[in-house]
Amino acid sequence: MVIIFFTVNKGATGEEKRNFAKYLKENILGAIDQITVKEINLNNIMKDLVNDNLDTLFKINDDLMRDEQEIETFLKSLEKQLADLTKNNNLQIKFRGALLEPKKAITEFTWDEGKYPNKSKTIADIMHKINEKYTETRKTIKAKTDDYNNSVNDLKLKKKSQNEALTLMKQDYRDLVSRSKNEMKNTDYLCSMLCFVPTGKEKDFEANYMTLADGMVVPYSALRIDRGEDEKMQLYRVIVMKHKKDDFRVQCQSKLRITCKEYNEDELANKPLEEKEIEKLANESTQKKHDLERHAESGYSEVFYALLHLKYLRLYVESCLKYTSGDYYSVMVYTPKEKEQRLISTMIKTFNDTKESGWYGTKEELKETEDFYPFILIKISVPTSILK
């Protein structure tokens, strides 16, 4: 679905139309099905604005296009972030307490005098209000995102030992070793090494481990430890001379292709506390994720509606620049993506004031730097989920 704002010169229709949207759909776009046309009474919405001179309007229009592009870029990024957070692409817009599908939210849009009053205000005043809302929301989302990402990183760091343990065996080997603590030796001269032997290599390991580290291994000290639920790995304890533990570890890997590490009693003692801290951090991370989702959803709605106000302002400014005050019709058209070009071509053919082909079109068709139409055309490029 593509949403396009059009403004056309009243004189281009040949006569005044009381219901231009109906006339446009039935008499001009009737051959294109699945489109919706809604009239926009810009002059009524903007009637209380303080008028600006032409020079000011030209500058304002440049500022409007710049702000519009920045806000749309932000909303696209926020839409993707929401999809990643919620694993849901069905974006909804909060409007006056109700959640609406994007198309319906745009269809039912009305100017919010409470948030963006235009009575006795300049266009610059309203733009300032819109930018305030956008900037405030962007800062809030960034702070919430940073807070959530930091909690995720803290959790990953705290789970590092647990993850490393699970890379060695299916079950956390520390749970298995804790049942055999009495078999672990750690003196001034001896230490216990934990060896992770793949199933099928036990005989090879038992036949060769005493030859490692220049023979500085306690003979026949290899002790099988209950492997628990792991059918692919057998855990052994081997006692070696402490000053040769690094040699044993390295040679175990290089000669037997077996991973081993020194037994560390502190790892076992710290595991219950570590698990409590992991649980606490996991809960905090979940809460911060929900908090981020809530602010991202409400922030998207707020900035999306701010963008619609900005679109109306730009449509009004460009209409004032292109046509005399009040001498135009404005409509909003919804069309399937695949019929967009046909719609625009039909509008060009209908409102071509030169009656010459090749005078109007897209920048690609004209081989120019900008599109050139006999009307004002402004698209909505968000949310991306409805533009596919």
C-alpha contacts under 8 A as a table, 3 or more apart, distances in Angstrom:
res1	aa1	res2	aa2	distance
1	M	334	Y	6.55
1	M	335	T	5.52
1	M	336	P	4.33
1	M	337	K	5.13
1	M	386	I	5.43
1	M	387	L	4.72
1	M	388	K	6.40
2	V	334	Y	5.63
2	V	335	T	5.27
2	V	336	P	5.95
2	V	337	K	5.49
2	V	340	E	7.01
2	V	379	K	7.68
2	V	380	I	7.46
2	V	381	S	7.99
2	V	386	I	7.45
2	V	387	L	5.41
3	I	332	M	7.02
3	I	333	V	5.77
3	I	334	Y	4.69
3	I	335	T	6.68
3	I	379	K	5.90
3	I	380	I	5.62
3	I	381	S	7.92
4	I	332	M	5.78
4	I	333	V	5.25
4	I	334	Y	6.54
4	I	377	L	6.68
4	I	378	I	5.71
4	I	379	K	4.43
4	I	380	I	6.40
5	F	315	L	7.60
5	F	330	S	7.21
5	F	331	V	5.83
5	F	332	M	4.54
5	F	333	V	6.34
5	F	376	I	7.71
5	F	377	L	5.64
5	F	378	I	5.01
5	F	379	K	6.13
6	F	330	S	5.58
6	F	331	V	5.32
6	F	332	M	6.30
6	F	333	V	7.60
6	F	375	F	6.80
6	F	376	I	5.41
6	F	377	L	4.86
6	F	378	I	6.69
7	T	315	L	7.49
7	T	319	S	6.74
7	T	328	Y	6.43
7	T	329	Y	5.42
7	T	330	S	4.24
7	T	331	V	6.46
7	T	375	F	5.75
7	T	376	I	4.95
7	T	377	L	6.88
8	V	12	A	7.18
8	V	328	Y	5.48
8	V	329	Y	5.38
8	V	330	S	6.61
8	V	351	F	7.73
8	V	374	P	7.61
8	V	375	F	4.92
8	V	376	I	6.63
9	N	12	A	5.34
9	N	13	T	7.73
9	N	323	Y	6.77
9	N	327	D	6.30
9	N	328	Y	4.45
9	N	329	Y	6.45
9	N	375	F	7.22
10	K	13	T	6.04
10	K	14	G	7.58
10	K	15	E	7.32
10	K	16	E	6.65
10	K	327	D	5.78
10	K	328	Y	4.75
10	K	329	Y	6.11
11	G	14	G	5.41
11	G	15	E	6.54
11	G	16	E	7.69
11	G	327	D	7.96
12	A	15	E	7.94
12	A	351	F	5.92
12	A	353	D	7.32
13	T	16	E	7.38
13	T	351	F	7.63
17	K	20	F	5.24
17	K	23	Y	7.41
19	N	22	K	5.55
19	N	23	Y	6.31
19	N	39	E	7.82
20	F	23	Y	4.90
20	F	24	L	5.88
20	F	39	E	6.93
20	F	329	Y	7.11
21	A	24	L	5.11
21	A	25	K	6.22
21	A	37	V	5.65
21	A	38	K	5.69
21	A	39	E	5.14
21	A	331	V	6.47
22	K	25	K	5.27
22	K	26	E	6.02
22	K	37	V	7.38
23	Y	26	E	5.35
23	Y	27	N	5.51
23	Y	28	I	7.27
24	L	27	N	5.63
24	L	28	I	5.11
24	L	29	L	6.10
24	L	30	G	7.98
24	L	37	V	7.77
25	K	28	I	5.88
25	K	29	L	4.75
25	K	30	G	5.41
25	K	36	T	7.72
25	K	37	V	6.45
26	E	29	L	6.15
26	E	30	G	4.69
27	N	30	G	5.89
28	I	31	A	7.75
28	I	346	T	7.58
28	I	347	M	7.87
28	I	350	T	7.48
29	L	32	I	5.53
29	L	343	L	7.26
29	L	346	T	7.28
30	G	33	D	6.90
32	I	35	I	6.90
32	I	339	K	7.64
32	I	343	L	7.39
34	Q	335	T	6.52
34	Q	336	P	6.99
35	I	333	V	6.95
35	I	334	Y	5.43
35	I	335	T	4.64
35	I	336	P	7.16
36	T	333	V	5.62
36	T	334	Y	5.04
36	T	335	T	6.77
37	V	331	V	6.64
37	V	332	M	5.72
37	V	333	V	4.56
37	V	334	Y	6.54
38	K	107	T	7.73
38	K	331	V	5.46
38	K	332	M	5.07
38	K	333	V	6.44
39	E	329	Y	7.89
39	E	330	S	6.09
39	E	331	V	4.28
39	E	332	M	6.27
40	I	329	Y	7.77
40	I	330	S	5.24
40	I	331	V	5.17
40	I	332	M	6.93
41	N	44	N	5.53
41	N	45	I	6.47
41	N	329	Y	7.83
41	N	330	S	6.78
42	L	45	I	5.07
42	L	46	M	6.02
42	L	312	Y	7.60
42	L	316	Y	6.48
42	L	330	S	6.95
43	N	46	M	5.20
43	N	47	K	5.46
43	N	316	Y	7.99
43	N	326	G	6.25
44	N	47	K	5.16
45	I	48	D	7.79
45	I	111	W	7.25
46	M	49	L	5.49
46	M	118	N	7.07
46	M	316	Y	7.87
48	D	118	N	6.29
48	D	119	K	4.67
48	D	120	S	5.83
48	D	121	K	7.59
49	L	118	N	5.52
49	L	119	K	5.63
49	L	120	S	5.40
49	L	121	K	5.32
49	L	122	T	5.80
49	L	123	I	7.18
50	V	119	K	7.84
50	V	120	S	5.50
50	V	121	K	5.49
50	V	122	T	4.95
50	V	123	I	7.60
51	N	122	T	6.95
52	D	56	T	6.05
52	D	57	L	6.28
52	D	122	T	7.45
53	N	56	T	5.40
53	N	57	L	6.25
54	L	57	L	4.94
54	L	58	F	6.24
54	L	321	L	7.15
55	D	58	F	5.32
55	D	59	K	6.62
56	T	59	K	5.25
56	T	60	I	6.07
57	L	60	I	4.88
57	L	61	N	5.99
57	L	317	V	6.52
57	L	321	L	7.42
58	F	61	N	5.19
58	F	62	D	6.54
58	F	321	L	7.75
59	K	62	D	5.24
59	K	63	D	6.38
60	I	63	D	5.00
60	I	64	L	6.03
60	I	123	I	7.88
60	I	124	A	7.31
60	I	317	V	7.96
61	N	64	L	4.94
61	N	65	M	6.26
61	N	314	R	6.41
61	N	317	V	6.52
61	N	318	E	7.09
62	D	65	M	5.31
62	D	66	R	6.30
63	D	66	R	5.08
63	D	67	D	6.08
64	L	67	D	5.16
64	L	68	E	5.88
64	L	127	M	7.85
64	L	310	L	7.08
64	L	313	L	7.93
64	L	314	R	6.20
65	M	68	E	5.00
65	M	69	Q	6.15
65	M	314	R	7.59
66	R	69	Q	5.33
66	R	70	E	6.35
67	D	70	E	5.15
67	D	71	I	6.11
67	D	131	N	7.92
68	E	71	I	5.28
68	E	72	E	6.08
68	E	307	L	6.85
68	E	310	L	6.92
68	E	311	K	7.54
69	Q	72	E	5.22
69	Q	73	T	6.14
70	E	73	T	5.18
70	E	74	F	6.30
71	I	74	F	5.01
71	I	75	L	6.16
71	I	134	Y	7.31
71	I	303	V	7.65
71	I	307	L	6.97
72	E	75	L	5.02
72	E	76	K	6.15
72	E	307	L	7.68
72	E	381	S	7.05
72	E	382	V	6.55
73	T	76	K	5.22
73	T	77	S	6.33
74	F	77	S	5.16
74	F	78	L	6.10
74	F	138	R	7.98
75	L	78	L	4.90
75	L	79	E	5.90
75	L	300	Y	6.64
75	L	303	V	7.56
75	L	304	F	7.30
75	L	382	V	7.05
75	L	383	P	7.43
76	K	79	E	5.07
76	K	80	K	6.34
76	K	382	V	6.61
76	K	383	P	6.78
76	K	384	T	6.91
77	S	80	K	5.25
77	S	81	Q	6.24
78	L	81	Q	4.90
78	L	82	L	6.11
78	L	296	A	7.04
78	L	300	Y	6.99
79	E	82	L	5.15
79	E	83	A	6.28
79	E	91	L	7.78
79	E	300	Y	7.61
79	E	383	P	7.17
79	E	384	T	7.98
80	K	83	A	5.08
80	K	84	D	6.22
81	Q	84	D	5.11
81	Q	85	L	6.14
82	L	85	L	5.02
82	L	86	T	5.91
82	L	87	K	7.77
82	L	88	N	7.77
82	L	293	E	6.75
82	L	296	A	6.79
82	L	297	E	7.30
83	A	86	T	5.36
83	A	87	K	5.10
83	A	88	N	5.17
83	A	89	N	5.38
84	D	87	K	5.30
84	D	88	N	7.60
85	L	289	K	7.68
85	L	293	E	6.85
86	T	293	E	7.51
88	N	91	L	7.51
89	N	385	S	7.09
90	N	385	S	7.66
91	L	101	E	7.13
91	L	102	P	7.29
91	L	385	S	7.49
92	Q	99	L	5.83
92	Q	100	L	5.40
92	Q	101	E	5.03
92	Q	102	P	6.07
93	I	99	L	5.43
93	I	100	L	5.16
93	I	101	E	6.29
93	I	102	P	6.01
93	I	105	A	6.53
93	I	297	E	7.93
93	I	300	Y	7.60
93	I	301	S	5.18
94	K	97	G	6.26
94	K	98	A	5.51
94	K	99	L	4.47
94	K	100	L	6.24
94	K	298	S	7.01
94	K	301	S	5.56
95	F	98	A	5.26
95	F	99	L	6.22
95	F	100	L	6.87
95	F	105	A	6.98
95	F	301	S	7.48
100	L	104	K	6.15
100	L	105	A	5.61
101	E	104	K	5.39
101	E	105	A	6.11
102	P	105	A	4.96
102	P	106	I	6.26
102	P	383	P	7.30
102	P	386	I	7.36
103	K	106	I	5.21
103	K	107	T	6.13
103	K	386	I	7.62
104	K	107	T	4.86
104	K	108	E	5.99
105	A	108	E	5.35
105	A	109	F	6.01
106	I	109	F	5.10
106	I	308	L	7.95
109	F	308	L	8.00
111	W	116	Y	7.78
111	W	309	H	6.84
112	D	115	K	5.66
112	D	116	Y	5.82
112	D	117	P	7.19
113	E	116	Y	5.11
113	E	117	P	4.32
113	E	118	N	6.91
114	G	117	P	5.88
115	K	129	K	7.99
116	Y	126	I	6.01
116	Y	129	K	6.68
116	Y	130	I	7.60
117	P	121	K	7.36
117	P	126	I	7.31
118	N	121	K	4.94
118	N	122	T	7.21
118	N	123	I	7.86
118	N	126	I	6.87
121	K	125	D	6.06
121	K	126	I	7.24
122	T	125	D	5.14
122	T	126	I	6.78
123	I	126	I	5.26
123	I	127	M	6.20
123	I	313	L	7.38
124	A	127	M	4.97
124	A	128	H	6.11
125	D	128	H	5.17
125	D	129	K	6.51
126	I	129	K	5.05
126	I	130	I	6.26
127	M	130	I	5.03
127	M	131	N	6.09
127	M	310	L	7.23
128	H	131	N	5.13
128	H	132	E	6.08
129	K	132	E	5.06
129	K	133	K	6.41
130	I	133	K	5.26
130	I	134	Y	6.24
130	I	306	A	5.66
130	I	307	L	7.78
130	I	309	H	7.97
130	I	310	L	7.45
131	N	134	Y	4.93
131	N	135	T	5.86
132	E	135	T	5.22
132	E	136	E	5.98
133	K	136	E	5.22
133	K	137	T	6.08
133	K	302	E	7.62
133	K	303	V	6.93
133	K	306	A	7.47
134	Y	137	T	5.24
134	Y	138	R	6.03
134	Y	303	V	5.73
134	Y	306	A	7.54
135	T	138	R	5.10
135	T	139	K	6.15
136	E	139	K	5.31
136	E	140	T	6.23
137	T	140	T	5.08
137	T	141	I	6.10
137	T	299	G	5.76
137	T	303	V	7.42
138	R	141	I	5.23
138	R	142	K	6.10
139	K	142	K	5.10
139	K	143	A	6.14
140	T	143	A	5.17
140	T	144	K	6.15
140	T	295	H	7.79
141	I	144	K	5.10
141	I	145	T	5.88
141	I	292	L	7.12
141	I	295	H	6.69
141	I	296	A	6.30
141	I	299	G	7.61
142	K	145	T	5.00
142	K	146	D	6.03
143	A	146	D	5.18
143	A	147	D	6.11
144	K	147	D	5.04
144	K	148	Y	6.14
144	K	288	K	7.60
144	K	291	D	7.51
144	K	292	L	5.49
144	K	295	H	7.95
145	T	148	Y	5.15
145	T	149	N	6.03
145	T	292	L	6.42
146	D	149	N	5.10
146	D	150	N	6.00
147	D	150	N	5.24
147	D	151	S	6.35
147	D	288	K	7.25
148	Y	151	S	5.12
148	Y	152	V	6.29
148	Y	285	S	6.35
148	Y	288	K	5.37
148	Y	289	K	5.97
148	Y	292	L	7.27
149	N	152	V	5.03
149	N	153	N	6.19
150	N	153	N	5.08
150	N	154	D	6.07
151	S	154	D	5.01
151	S	155	L	6.14
151	S	281	L	7.08
151	S	284	E	7.27
151	S	285	S	5.34
151	S	288	K	7.86
152	V	155	L	5.11
152	V	156	K	6.20
152	V	285	S	6.13
153	N	156	K	5.00
153	N	157	L	6.12
154	D	157	L	5.14
154	D	158	K	6.15
154	D	281	L	7.49
155	L	158	K	5.07
155	L	159	K	6.07
155	L	278	I	6.45
155	L	281	L	5.78
155	L	282	A	6.54
155	L	285	S	7.82
156	K	159	K	5.08
156	K	160	K	6.15
157	L	160	K	5.16
158	K	161	S	7.21
158	K	274	E	7.42
158	K	277	E	7.74
158	K	278	I	6.38
159	K	162	Q	5.09
159	K	163	N	5.96
159	K	278	I	6.69
160	K	163	N	5.13
160	K	164	E	6.05
161	S	164	E	5.10
161	S	165	A	6.11
162	Q	165	A	5.10
162	Q	166	L	6.32
162	Q	172	D	7.14
163	N	166	L	5.06
163	N	167	T	6.34
164	E	167	T	5.17
164	E	168	L	6.83
165	A	168	L	5.48
165	A	169	M	6.77
165	A	171	Q	7.98
165	A	172	D	5.37
165	A	173	Y	6.20
165	A	174	R	7.44
166	L	169	M	5.24
166	L	170	K	5.83
166	L	171	Q	6.14
166	L	172	D	5.31
166	L	173	Y	7.45
167	T	170	K	7.35
168	L	173	Y	7.57
168	L	196	F	7.01
169	M	172	D	6.40
169	M	173	Y	6.34
169	M	196	F	7.82
169	M	230	D	6.70
169	M	233	M	6.47
170	K	229	E	7.18
170	K	230	D	5.39
171	Q	175	D	7.83
171	Q	228	G	7.26
171	Q	229	E	6.69
171	Q	230	D	6.54
172	D	175	D	5.82
172	D	176	L	7.31
173	Y	176	L	5.10
173	Y	177	V	6.19
174	R	177	V	5.04
174	R	178	S	5.99
174	R	267	E	7.63
174	R	268	L	6.06
175	D	178	S	5.31
175	D	179	R	7.00
175	D	268	L	7.88
176	L	179	R	5.64
176	L	180	S	7.20
176	L	225	I	7.26
176	L	226	D	6.59
176	L	227	R	6.98
176	L	228	G	6.98
177	V	180	S	5.16
177	V	181	K	6.21
177	V	225	I	7.27
178	S	181	K	5.23
178	S	268	L	6.60
180	S	183	E	5.50
180	S	184	M	7.11
180	S	225	I	7.26
181	K	184	M	5.35
182	N	185	K	7.85
184	M	191	C	7.91
184	M	192	S	5.81
184	M	237	R	7.53
184	M	263	Y	7.61
185	K	190	L	6.79
185	K	191	C	5.63
185	K	192	S	5.48
185	K	239	I	7.07
186	N	189	Y	7.77
186	N	190	L	5.57
186	N	191	C	4.48
186	N	192	S	6.36
187	T	190	L	5.06
187	T	191	C	6.44
188	D	242	K	7.60
189	Y	241	M	5.81
189	Y	242	K	5.23
189	Y	243	H	7.43
190	L	239	I	6.66
190	L	240	V	5.79
190	L	241	M	4.72
190	L	242	K	4.81
191	C	239	I	5.71
191	C	240	V	5.78
191	C	241	M	6.46
191	C	242	K	5.37
191	C	245	K	7.62
191	C	262	E	7.39
191	C	263	Y	7.53
192	S	237	R	6.35
192	S	238	V	5.66
192	S	239	I	4.57
192	S	240	V	6.50
192	S	262	E	6.11
192	S	263	Y	5.54
193	M	237	R	5.66
193	M	238	V	5.10
193	M	239	I	6.08
193	M	240	V	7.18
193	M	245	K	7.65
193	M	260	C	6.58
193	M	261	K	5.64
193	M	262	E	4.46
193	M	263	Y	5.54
194	L	235	L	6.88
194	L	236	Y	5.72
194	L	237	R	4.85
194	L	238	V	6.49
194	L	260	C	5.32
194	L	261	K	5.33
194	L	262	E	5.97
194	L	263	Y	6.06
195	C	235	L	5.75
195	C	236	Y	5.00
195	C	237	R	6.27
195	C	238	V	7.31
195	C	258	I	7.00
195	C	259	T	6.00
195	C	260	C	4.19
195	C	261	K	6.72
196	F	233	M	6.39
196	F	234	Q	5.93
196	F	235	L	4.87
196	F	236	Y	6.54
196	F	258	I	6.30
196	F	259	T	5.53
196	F	260	C	5.95
197	V	201	K	6.41
197	V	202	E	6.38
197	V	205	F	7.49
197	V	233	M	5.61
197	V	234	Q	5.08
197	V	235	L	6.16
197	V	236	Y	7.40
197	V	258	I	5.91
197	V	259	T	7.36
198	P	201	K	5.76
198	P	202	E	7.27
198	P	232	K	5.85
198	P	233	M	4.44
198	P	234	Q	6.09
198	P	258	I	7.76
199	T	202	E	6.51
199	T	231	E	7.25
199	T	232	K	5.09
199	T	233	M	5.20
199	T	234	Q	6.20
200	G	203	K	7.50
201	K	204	D	5.36
201	K	205	F	6.19
202	E	205	F	5.13
202	E	206	E	6.10
202	E	234	Q	7.62
203	K	206	E	5.13
203	K	207	A	6.07
204	D	207	A	5.18
204	D	208	N	6.28
205	F	208	N	5.33
205	F	209	Y	5.64
205	F	256	L	7.07
206	E	209	Y	5.88
206	E	210	M	7.96
206	E	222	A	7.17
207	A	210	M	7.55
208	N	211	T	5.58
208	N	212	L	7.31
209	Y	212	L	5.64
209	Y	217	V	7.97
209	Y	252	C	7.54
210	M	215	G	5.84
210	M	216	M	7.72
210	M	217	V	5.60
210	M	218	V	7.44
210	M	219	P	6.31
210	M	220	Y	7.55
211	T	214	D	6.51
211	T	215	G	5.01
211	T	217	V	7.77
212	L	215	G	5.55
212	L	216	M	7.34
212	L	217	V	7.32
212	L	247	D	7.79
212	L	248	F	5.83
212	L	251	Q	6.41
212	L	252	C	7.17
213	A	216	M	5.55
213	A	217	V	7.14
213	A	244	K	6.08
213	A	245	K	7.70
213	A	247	D	5.25
213	A	248	F	4.82
213	A	251	Q	7.09
216	M	240	V	6.04
216	M	241	M	5.64
216	M	244	K	6.70
217	V	221	S	7.85
217	V	238	V	7.74
217	V	239	I	6.21
217	V	240	V	4.29
217	V	241	M	6.21
218	V	221	S	5.58
218	V	238	V	7.66
218	V	239	I	5.57
218	V	240	V	5.65
218	V	241	M	7.56
221	S	237	R	7.38
221	S	238	V	5.31
221	S	239	I	5.77
222	A	236	Y	6.09
222	A	237	R	5.45
222	A	238	V	4.58
222	A	239	I	7.32
223	L	236	Y	5.29
223	L	237	R	5.04
223	L	238	V	6.59
224	R	234	Q	7.28
224	R	235	L	6.07
224	R	236	Y	4.61
224	R	237	R	6.58
225	I	234	Q	7.45
225	I	235	L	5.46
225	I	236	Y	5.66
225	I	237	R	7.12
226	D	234	Q	7.87
226	D	235	L	7.26
227	R	230	D	5.65
227	R	231	E	7.44
227	R	233	M	7.10
227	R	234	Q	5.67
227	R	235	L	6.15
230	D	233	M	5.91
230	D	234	Q	7.67
231	E	234	Q	7.76
240	V	244	K	6.93
240	V	245	K	6.35
240	V	248	F	7.83
241	M	244	K	5.43
241	M	245	K	6.48
242	K	245	K	5.31
243	H	246	D	7.62
244	K	247	D	5.28
244	K	248	F	6.22
245	K	248	F	5.06
245	K	249	R	6.19
245	K	262	E	7.62
246	D	249	R	5.07
246	D	250	V	6.14
247	D	250	V	5.23
247	D	251	Q	6.00
248	F	251	Q	5.28
248	F	252	C	5.82
249	R	252	C	5.16
249	R	253	Q	6.48
249	R	259	T	7.39
249	R	260	C	5.73
249	R	261	K	6.59
250	V	253	Q	5.31
250	V	254	S	6.17
251	Q	254	S	4.89
251	Q	255	K	5.43
251	Q	256	L	7.31
252	C	255	K	5.67
252	C	256	L	5.26
252	C	257	R	6.34
252	C	258	I	5.52
252	C	259	T	6.72
252	C	260	C	7.07
253	Q	256	L	5.68
253	Q	257	R	4.37
253	Q	258	I	4.74
253	Q	259	T	5.56
253	Q	260	C	7.55
254	S	257	R	5.61
254	S	258	I	7.84
264	N	267	E	5.58
264	N	268	L	7.21
265	E	268	L	5.36
265	E	269	A	6.36
266	D	269	A	4.92
266	D	270	N	5.91
267	E	270	N	5.29
267	E	271	K	6.13
268	L	271	K	5.33
269	A	272	P	7.13
270	N	273	L	5.45
270	N	274	E	5.95
271	K	274	E	4.88
271	K	275	E	6.07
272	P	275	E	5.14
272	P	276	K	6.39
273	L	276	K	5.14
273	L	277	E	6.25
274	E	277	E	5.09
274	E	278	I	6.08
275	E	278	I	4.99
275	E	279	E	6.14
276	K	279	E	5.09
276	K	280	K	6.18
277	E	280	K	5.02
277	E	281	L	6.07
278	I	281	L	5.11
278	I	282	A	5.93
279	E	282	A	5.04
279	E	283	N	6.21
280	K	283	N	5.24
280	K	284	E	6.24
281	L	284	E	4.98
281	L	285	S	5.97
282	A	285	S	5.04
282	A	286	T	6.16
283	N	286	T	5.11
283	N	287	Q	6.23
284	E	287	Q	5.11
284	E	288	K	6.15
285	S	288	K	5.08
285	S	289	K	6.08
286	T	289	K	5.03
286	T	290	H	6.30
287	Q	290	H	5.17
287	Q	291	D	6.15
288	K	291	D	4.87
288	K	292	L	6.04
289	K	292	L	5.04
289	K	293	E	6.13
290	H	293	E	5.01
290	H	294	R	6.14
291	D	294	R	5.17
291	D	295	H	6.29
292	L	295	H	5.21
292	L	296	A	5.87
293	E	296	A	5.04
293	E	297	E	6.01
294	R	297	E	5.31
294	R	298	S	6.24
295	H	298	S	5.21
295	H	299	G	5.58
296	A	299	G	4.93
296	A	300	Y	5.86
297	E	300	Y	5.22
297	E	301	S	6.48
298	S	301	S	5.23
298	S	302	E	6.24
299	G	302	E	5.08
299	G	303	V	6.08
300	Y	303	V	5.31
300	Y	304	F	5.79
301	S	304	F	5.05
301	S	305	Y	6.20
302	E	305	Y	5.42
302	E	306	A	6.24
303	V	306	A	4.79
303	V	307	L	6.05
304	F	307	L	5.00
304	F	308	L	6.43
305	Y	308	L	4.99
305	Y	309	H	6.40
306	A	309	H	5.17
306	A	310	L	6.30
307	L	310	L	4.83
307	L	311	K	6.15
308	L	311	K	4.94
308	L	312	Y	6.29
309	H	312	Y	5.16
309	H	313	L	6.25
310	L	313	L	5.01
310	L	314	R	6.20
311	K	314	R	5.12
311	K	315	L	6.05
311	K	378	I	7.70
312	Y	315	L	5.00
312	Y	316	Y	6.07
313	L	316	Y	5.07
313	L	317	V	6.11
314	R	317	V	5.03
314	R	318	E	5.98
315	L	318	E	5.33
315	L	319	S	5.97
315	L	376	I	7.57
315	L	378	I	7.29
316	Y	319	S	5.03
316	Y	320	C	6.15
317	V	320	C	5.11
317	V	321	L	6.24
318	E	321	L	4.99
318	E	322	K	6.02
318	E	376	I	7.17
319	S	322	K	5.17
319	S	323	Y	5.61
319	S	324	T	7.90
319	S	325	S	7.85
319	S	328	Y	7.34
319	S	376	I	7.15
320	C	323	Y	5.45
320	C	324	T	6.06
320	C	325	S	5.66
320	C	326	G	7.95
321	L	324	T	7.50
323	Y	326	G	7.84
323	Y	327	D	6.16
323	Y	328	Y	6.77
324	T	327	D	5.42
324	T	328	Y	7.90
325	S	328	Y	7.88
335	T	339	K	6.42
335	T	340	E	6.27
335	T	343	L	7.95
336	P	339	K	5.45
336	P	340	E	6.58
337	K	340	E	5.34
337	K	387	L	6.76
337	K	388	K	6.69
338	E	341	Q	7.38
339	K	342	R	5.30
339	K	343	L	6.19
340	E	343	L	5.14
340	E	344	I	6.33
341	Q	344	I	5.16
341	Q	345	S	6.03
342	R	345	S	5.07
342	R	346	T	6.08
343	L	346	T	5.19
343	L	347	M	6.26
344	I	347	M	5.04
344	I	348	I	6.14
345	S	348	I	5.06
345	S	349	K	6.15
345	S	361	G	7.91
346	T	349	K	5.13
346	T	350	T	6.11
347	M	350	T	5.11
347	M	351	F	6.01
348	I	351	F	5.37
348	I	352	N	5.43
348	I	360	Y	6.98
348	I	361	G	7.59
348	I	373	Y	6.70
348	I	374	P	6.50
349	K	352	N	5.47
349	K	355	K	7.94
351	F	374	P	6.12
351	F	375	F	7.41
352	N	355	K	5.41
352	N	356	E	7.44
352	N	360	Y	7.69
352	N	374	P	5.74
353	D	374	P	6.87
354	T	359	W	7.71
356	E	359	W	6.17
357	S	360	Y	7.27
358	G	361	G	7.08
358	G	366	L	7.21
359	W	366	L	7.82
360	Y	366	L	7.37
360	Y	371	D	7.84
360	Y	372	F	5.28
360	Y	373	Y	5.16
360	Y	374	P	6.93
361	G	365	E	5.92
361	G	366	L	6.14
361	G	371	D	6.06
361	G	372	F	5.51
361	G	373	Y	6.00
362	T	365	E	5.17
362	T	366	L	6.15
362	T	370	E	7.15
362	T	371	D	4.33
362	T	372	F	6.29
362	T	373	Y	7.90
363	K	366	L	5.04
363	K	367	K	5.40
363	K	368	E	4.75
363	K	369	T	5.68
363	K	370	E	4.86
363	K	371	D	4.41
363	K	372	F	7.12
364	E	367	K	4.94
364	E	368	E	6.70
364	E	371	D	7.94
365	E	368	E	7.93
366	L	371	D	7.80
368	E	371	D	7.37
373	Y	376	I	6.86
373	Y	377	L	7.66
381	S	384	T	6.45
381	S	387	L	7.15
382	V	385	S	7.67
382	V	386	I	7.69
382	V	387	L	7.39
383	P	386	I	6.09
383	P	387	L	7.08
384	T	387	L	5.13
384	T	388	K	6.86
385	S	388	K	6.26
